[in-house]
């Protein structure tokens, strides 16, 4: 068996009968997911934890001691384990992109069960939600995955004005969901959202008991804000809890990239704040554990325990001050290691521990095989063998990654926010980390000798061979480790590489173009007519995207499917007007300030001199004066469409031109005016296949 988990898709054909049940009876599946939960649990050896219900599930299942997420951030991780695809395949690096934007036809884990006669139901958070903002809504859910969904909303939403946060002046997610925040709440467990989720799950188990069913139960805790009723705080006295700290000067021993996601307020946390945050985290874990216990009780009460596979996981780990880091997004053990418990009825290995490194991306293939279902294409490895024989090993390492992003880049270009990536490989003994393909540093930790990962051995000559071996394995798993090396998920190619337009053709007037700091800049020439800088080939059916920033005194445009007059020619719409040889004509997508109401509409340049479409009402206001604007143009057959900043603007049909050149215009200006400039960046295009559906 290869020591690597293959980057390509694997087609796994499962046994066509369940492994632990009579072939005539399909096993149900109860998937329970906790949010931001690390392995500070009793069954994982934490003496401070109070988690009797997770512990009892571990006693009647197989506990995986070394399970790792593929990305220590909610949306990328959940998209990965609920599809069975890795982060680079999904191209989900942040919390704002839905995976179906990239892989619209992927078959999710619940859909695999749907297709095999199961009723699939969700209560709470399975796919990504912004917490606490999206509690009570569908969040970033994938509705095709479920026959039914339930979205409880508890008093924790109503009590938000009582929550303590270390960022009281922040707005939106930064105030609670992205910051250390907590509340020892009044009232009962049942009033909290997670209590309502447990109630709803119990009701659903009763309704679905005739099966087969796939029930996803997603608890919101212990995600910040750490909210739990007061008795759970009392269970964890402040003076009985650990307060992790890194040794003095430790941060200086690791690459800056390993810590550049730290938030400013984390540099100023007092010991009192640290202790209260840790207490609140433990309290919310214990509260969540109690709600999980109520679900397990309902399973027993309905007589379903002997008919149901129960899986318990978290989406990723969580740091509570280790390495002077908090929350997630690091590539250290506390951020990546997750609880994973698989309880299969009748499994002789229940109560055992599997110590082989495994990954959350393995979940899809695992559950399909355990239930005797044909598995779709995934990038995970079925763990069914380890469920039956936990003493064995897959012989495979675990791989994880995280993106460092620039949030100053507008959300319309979410995938372009990635500045660089970090990647890591975890073997039985070592963790090796590279930042930006090694350009921003690397780390090596001996997990046996240094389980807290405090001694970076990457430059130790005694470990040079280990570094070389792990570096090679990491490169094989992640061949495109730097953002510019990653092929675009939808097949876009860069039309302008930010370096040169040497082979491009200037048509029309005398305006000047230059490349500066990765931008293509056009500058007006006094008295010049319209000028166009054109890539060296024609395009027919395509999808074009670009950013543009235009001086407010100037309007501009981008020509598509355009041509030049071969000789002096009367203009079709105005025969008395003669167009000179070399003048450009065709469809032009307008770039103009909001007051004109024409941005994104199509003008028929130098031919019929008319607007081709009536812009949408929203489209007229989509352009942002004095800012970068994101344009998208789709030309397919006789249909041409445009979007500005994600808002649909124009949609029309015309069959005059099926192909032609592109041209980036600098508008002509009168003598005595200007100079003005228009700037473009991130110009990319993909050619469309015949019959391709473009939304």
N, C-alpha and C positions, 0 to 999 in steps of 0.2 A: 504493500500500500504506500502511496506517495506520502511523504511527510508534510505536504502542503494541502491546504484546502484550495481546490481549483477555482480560479477566477471566473471561468466560463460557467454556463448553465449546465446543471446535471439533471438528467431525466431518471428519476428513481421509480422503479416499478415495485410496488409493495405487494406483499402476499395478499391474495384476494380473500383472506379470511382473517378475522381478528386474532391477535396472538394470545390473548388471555381470556377468551370467551367462546362459547358455543358459536359456530359459524352462522347459525340461523338467527342469532340475536345480536344486533348492532349495539356496541357500547356507546353510551352518551359521553359527551365531553363537557366538563365544567372548567373553563379557563378563568382564573382569578389573577388580576394584575394590580399590583400596588404601584404607586407613583413616587419616584425618587427614593426608593427604599434600598438601603445598603444591607450588608449582612450583619448588622448589629442586632442579632436575634439569638434567642436562647439555644436553638438547635445548631447554630453556627458557632457556639462557644462563648457568646458574650454574657458575662456574669451579671451585667447591669440590666439586661433586657428583661422585659416581662411580656413574653409572647407565647402563652400556653397553647393557643390554638394553632399557630403555625408549627409549633413543636409537635403537637399531636398529629398534624398532617404529615410531618416528616417521619414520624414513627410508623405511619401506615403507608409510606411511599418510599421512593428512592430519592435521597437528597444529593444533589450534585454540588460538590464542594468547590469546584473551580469552574463556574459558569460565568461567561463574559458577554456583555453587550457589544454590538458592532459600532456603536456611536454613543457617547455619553451626553446625549441631548434628546429631549422627548420625541419630537417629530421624526428625526432620522432613525432613531432606534425603533419606534413603534412601526413605522413604515417598513422597516427591515424585517422584524420578526413576524409581522402579520402578512408579509408577502413571501418571505423566504429568500429575498434578494438583498444584496449588499448595498452599502451607501453609494458607491460609485456607479452601480448599475441604475439605481433609482435617481441619482443626482439630487438627493435631498440632504442639504447641509445645514439648514436652518429651520425655523419653526413656521415659515410663512408659505411654503410651497406644498401643495397637495400632490401626492405621488402620482395621481392619475393625469396630472399635467404632463408628466414625462413618460409614463408607461400606462397609457389609458386602458389597455386590454389585459393587464396582469390579473391573474386569478389569485385572490387572497386566500388566507387560511380558512376563514369561515365559508368562502365561496366553494372551496373544495368539498366541504361537508354539504352545502346546499345542493351541489350537483349530484350528490349521492343519497338524496332523499331525506336529509336532516332538516329540521327546523332550526334556523339560526336566529338568536335573539341577543341583544346587547342591553345591559343596564350600566350606566355610568361611563367611565372613560376607558375606551380600548384604543382607538386611533387617537391622534393628538387633539388635545384641548389646550387653550390658554387658560391657566389657572391663576387666580380664581375667576377671571372675567367671563369664561364660557360655561361655568357651572350652570346647569339647568337648560342648556341648549344642545344642539347636535355637534357643536364645536367643529373640528376638522374631520368629522366622521366620514366613513365611506358607506353611504346608504345602500349601494348594491350588495354589500356583504351581509345584509340583515333582512330577515322577514319582518322584524319588529324591533323598535328601540324604545328605551325608557330613560328619561332624563330628569332624575330628581333634583330638587333645589331646596336646600335646608336653611336653617337660621344662620349658618356661618356666612351666607351671602348678606343677610340683613344686618349682621353684627360687624361688618367690615369697618365701620367708623370707630369701633372700639379696639381694633387690632393695633398692637405695637409694631412699629417698623423702624429699622435703622435709617431708612430713607423717607422721612415724613413729607419732604417737599417734592418727591418724585411724582410723576404722573403715569398712569397706565400700568403695564406689567412691572415696571421698575419699582413701583411702590410696595407691592406685596409679592407677586409671583416670582420676581427676579431678585428678591432681596430677603435678608433675614427678617422674619416677621412672625408674630405668634399671638395667641389669645387663649388664656384659660377661661373657657366659656361657661356661662350659666346654662342651666337647662340639662336635658337628658341626651343620651346617645341618640335616641330615636329622632330627635329634632335636627340633628346634623345631617348634611347631605350623605355622608357615608352610612349613617344609620338608616336613612331612607333607601339607600342602595341595597343594604342587607335585607330590608323588609321586602323590597320589590323582587329581589332574587328569590327569596323564600316563596313568594306568591307565584313566581314564574315556574319554580320547580314543581309546585303542585299542579299548575296548568299543563306543564309539558311532560308530566311523569310517564305518559304512555309512549313517549319517545318515537324515534331517536331524535335527540336534540344536541345542539352545540350552543351552550350558554356562556356568553362572555360577561364577566362581572369586573368592572373597573373601579377600584377605590381611588379617591383623590388624595388621601393622606398616605405618607407624611409630606407631600409637596407643600412648600410655603404658600400661604401662611400656615404655620403649624397650629392648627386649631383643634382643640379637644376639650371636652367638659372637664371641669376643675378636678374631679376625683383622679383622673389619669395623671395630672401634674403631681398630685399628692403622692402617687405611687412611686415617684422618682425624686426624692429629696436632693436638693442642689449639692449638698456636701458629699453625696455618695456617687457622683458621676465623674467620669474622666474628662479632662480638658486637654486634648492633644495640642502639642506645640512642637514645631520643628526646632532643632538645635540652633543656637545663635550662629548667624552667618551662613546657614544652609542654603538660602536662596541664591547666594552668589556662586554656588557650586554647580548649578544647573543652567541650561540655556534660558535666555530671557523669554523665548517662545513658550517655555513650559509654564510660565506664570503670567503672561501678558493678558490673560483674560480676567485677572483679579480686578475686583471693583474697588474704587478709591476708598470707600468706607471701611473696607476690610483691613486697611492699614491703621485704623483708629479704634478697633474694637477693644473695649476694656475687658478685664477678666470677668467682671460681673455680667456684661452682655454675652460673653462667650458661654458662661455657665448657664444663663437663662435660655439661650438659644438651644444648647444641647439638651437641657431638661425638656424644653418644648418639643424637640424632635422625638426624644424617647417617649414622651407622653402621647404624641400623635401616632406613633408606631403602635403603642399598646392599645390605644383606642381603635385603630384600624384592625388590629389583631382580634379584638373582641367582636367586631362586625363580621370578620371572616368566620369566626367561631359560630356565629348565628347562621351563616349560610351552610356550614358543615352540619350543624344540628338539623336544619331543614332537610338536607340531603338524607340524613339518617331517618328522620321522621317520615319521609315519603317512601322509604324503602328503596332508595336509589343508589345507596353506597356500593352495593354489589354489582351495579349495572353502569357505573359512571367512572370514567377516567377523570381525575382531578389534577390540574396543573396549577402551580402557584409560582409567579415570577414577579420581578420588578422590571421597569423599562431600562434602568441603568443604576449604577451605584450613587454614592453621595459622600461628600467630604465634610467633616465637622471640625476643621482646623488642622488636619494632618497636612504636612508640607506648607503650613500657613495658607491653605486654600479652603474655600467653602463652596458648598453646593456641587456643581458638576463641571463638565467641559475639560477636565484634565485627563491625562493618559496614565494616571497612576492607579494602583490596585483598588483603592477605595472608591474611585469614580467609575471603574469599569466592571468590577465584580458584582454579581447579582445573585440573589437567592433563586434557586430552581429546584422545585420538588415535583416529582411525577408519581402519582399514586394510581396504580392500575389494579383493579379487582383481581384477586387470585394470583398475583405475582409473588412467587416464593421469595423474591429478593426484597420485598417491602421491609422497611426498617433499616436498610443498608445505606452506605455512602459510596458514591462514585467519585473518584479523585482525578480522573482524566480531565484535562481541559476541554471544555465544550463551549458552544456559542448559542446565543439566542436565535440566530438565523437558522439553527437546526430544528427549531420547533415545528415548522410546517411539515417537513418530511417525516419527523418523528411521529406526530399525531396521526398523519395519514397512514403510516405503516402500522401503528398500534391498533388502528381501527379497521385495518384491512381495506383501505381505499387506494385507488390508483393515484399516485402523487403527481402533481404538475411539475413543470420545470422550476427548480429552485437552485440556490447556491449553498444550501445547507446540507448537512450529513445526518441521516436518521440516527437517533440515539437509542433506537429500540433494542439494539444489542446490549447497551449499557444498562438499560432498564431491567433486562433479564439477568445480566451478568455484570453488576457494577464493579466487580473487582478487576475487570478487564480494562484495556485502554484503547482508544481510537488511534493512538499514535499520531495525533494531529495537534498543532498549536492553535491558539485563538488569535484572531486578528481584530484590531479596532482602529478607528480613526476619528479625528475631529478637525473641523475647519476653523481657522481664524478669519473673521470677516470684518469688513469695513462698512459699518452701518451708515456712513455718510453717503454711500452709493444708494440711489433711490430704489425703492422696493420693486419698481417695474423691472429692475434688472437684478432680481434676487440672486440668481446663480452667479452673477458677476461680482457679488459682494465678497466672494472668497479671495483672500489675499494669499494665504498659503495653507497647507494641510500639515497635520501631524499624524503619523502612523506608528503602530506598535504591534509587536508580536510577543505573545506570552506562551512559553513552553512550560514543561513541568518545573523547570528550575529557574529560567531567566525571563526577564522582561527587557526587551530592546526597543528604544523609541528613536524615531527620526523626525526632525522638524524641517519642512520644506525640502524633502528629499536629502536631508543632511546639511543643506546650505545654512540653516539656522541652528545647527547643533544636533547632538545625539546623546542618548543616555543608555546605560546598561546597569541592571540591578540583579544581584544574585538573591533570588527570593528565599532560598533556604538559609543563607547566612544573614540576610538583611531583609526580613519580611516587611519592614516599614519603608523600604526603598529610600534610604538616606545616604547611601554611599555610591556615587556614580563611578562605575568602573570602566567607562567607555575608553578612557585614555590610558588604562593600566596595561602595560605590555604583556602581563601574564594572561590577559583575557583577549588578546588581539585575535586569536583564532576563533574564539566564540563570537566576537563582534563581526568578523568577516563572514562566518557561517550564517548568522542571523540577518545580517545586512543583505545577503544573497537571497534568503528566503523572503524577506520583506519586499525586495525588488521584484521577485517573481509574482508575489500576490498582488502588489500594487505597482504595475509597470508605469503608470502615469501618476507619479507622486507629486508633481507640481501642477498648479492650476492650468497653466498654459499647455500642458501636455495632454490634458483630458479631452478626448473628442466630445463635441457637443452632443447631448443626449438625443436631440431631434435631427442630427445630421447637418447642422449649420457649419459653414466654413467662414473664416474671416476674409471679407472682401478687401479690407484695409488692415494691414498688420501693425499699424501704429509706427512704422519705420520709414516706409517709402511708398511713393506712387509713381515710380520711375517709368513703368510701362503704360501708365494711364494716358488718355488722349484728351487734349483740350480742344473744345469746339466752341464756335461762336465768337465772343468778344475777347477782350484783353485783360480781364481780371486776373489777379495773381493767386496762386495756390502754394502753400508751403506745409511741411510737416514739422510740428513743434511739440515736444513733451507728449508724444503719443496721439496728438490731435491732428486732424486734417483741417486746415484753416484757409478759407477763401477771403480775399480782400478786394473790395471794389476798386475799379479804375475809373477815374473821372472821364465822363463822356462815353464810356464803353457800353455796348449793348450787352444783352444777357450772355453769360459765359457758363460753360458746362465742362466739368472734369469727369471723364468717362472711363470706367474699367475697360480693358482691351477686348472684350467679347460680348456677344449678344446673349440675352436671356429670354426664355419664353414663359413657362409656368414656374413660379418661384414664390418663396416667402422671404422678405427682406426686413431686417431690423436695424435701427441705428438710433443714436442719441444726437440731438442737435441743439445748439445754443446760438441764437441769432440776435445781433444788435437790434434794439427795438425800432430804429429808424429804417431798417431794411426788411424786406420780405424776400424769401428765397423759395426753393423747391427742389424736388428730386424727380427727374425724368425717368419713366419706365417705358419699355417697348417703344423706344423713340428712334427717329431716323433723321437724316439730313436731306435737304433738297439737293438734288444732283445738279440742277441748273436753275437759272432765274425762272420762277414759277408764280403764276397768279395764286393768291391765297384762296382756298376753296370757299370760305365764307365771305370773302371780300375780293372779288376778282380784279377790281381795279388796283388792289395793293399787290405789288410784286415782291415775293420773297426771294432773297438772294441765294445763290448757290452756297451750300455750306451751312445755311441756317437750320437750326434744330426744330423739329416739330414732333408732337405726340403728347401722351398723357403726362401731366406734371402734378405731383402731390405737393400741395401748398404748405409752405412754412411762413406763418405770419402771426402777428400779435393777436391776442384774444379779441380786441375791439373789432377787428375785421370780420370775425366769425367764419373764416374760411380755412383755418389751419386743418390739414388732413383731407380737405376736399380735393378734387381733381379738376384742373384747368386743362383745356385742350390748347396747348402751346402752338402758336404760329400756324394754325390750320383752321379749326372751326371756331376758335376763340370763344369758348363757352364753358360753363361749369357742367360737369357730367352728372353730379348728384346733388341732392338736397341733404346737407349734413344733418345727422341726428341732433336732437335738441341738446342732449348731454355733450355731444361732440363739439358743439360750438364753444363750450366753456372749458374744454379739456386742456387746451394749451396754457402753459404757465409762462407769462412774460418774464423775461430776464433770467430764466432758469433753464437747466437742461431738460429737454423733452424727449420722451421715448416714442419713436414712430415704428409702426409695423404695417407692412404692405403685403397683401397676398394677391397675386395675379394667377388665375387658373382658368384656362379656357377663355370664355367670353366674359367671365366675372372678375371684377377688380374690387378689392375691399381695403379699408385702412382703419387703423386705430392710432390714437394719440394718448399716451400715458395710460394705456390699457382700456380706454373708452372707445367703443366703435363710433366711427365718424361717417365714412362714405361706403356705399355698397351699390354698384351699378353694373350693367352689362353692355358690352360693345364688342363688335367683331372686326373693327377696322385693322387692328394690329395684333397679331398673335405672338410676335417676338420683336425684339429690337434692343438697342443699347440702353444702359442706365446712365444718368448724368446728374452730378451734384452741382447745383446752380449757384452762381453769384449773380444777383440781379443787376441789370444795368442801372446807372444813376446819371443824373444830369450834371453838366459841367458846373463847377462851383459848389458841389456837395460832397459829403463824405470826408475821409474814407470810412467805410463800415466793414464789419467782418461777420462771417458765419463760420461756426466751428462744428465739426462732426467727430464722433468717436464711436467705437464698438460697432463698426459697420460689418454686418454678417448676412449671409444669404444661404439658402438651401434650395435646390431645385426639386420640384415636386414630381412624383411618379404619376403615371396615368391612372386616373380613378382614385387617387389618394384623397381621403376625407380630411379637410383642414377646418378646424373649428375656429 
